[in-house]
Amino acid sequence: MSGQAILPRVAEDGIATQPEISAPRKRRSTAPISVRLPEYQEPFALHHAELFYLQKQIQSQTSMVIVMEDGETIEGCIEWYDHHALKVRGRTRMLIYKSAIKFMYKQGENG
């Protein structure tokens, strides 16, 4: 009788009579939770190319010009990066979200 509880039946006078078997408990689902992926996933080849380019610029300490979505330009060397951001050393050090970057190019080249 796994999953069933036995409850005593109580009469109006407060005396317990024959036990009553309750309905079986519903088990929680053990099915895996589905996770929605973002609508657009960057192809692996493009992601790999981006990481290679950033790593090359970090190693050579290339001065870069980063143009933001709002038109602001930031000049400096990329010190560090991850999936969502870049750390740039220019006049000051700043952390820039990749989603805010419109494009970037090497300083001295035409953007």
Protein Blocks (a to p, Z undefined) as FASTA:
>chain_A
ZZiacdddddfkopacddddddddddddfbdcdddddfbdcdfklmmmmmmmmmmmmmno
pacddddfkopacedddfbdcfkbccdddfbccdddfklpmbdcdehiaZZ
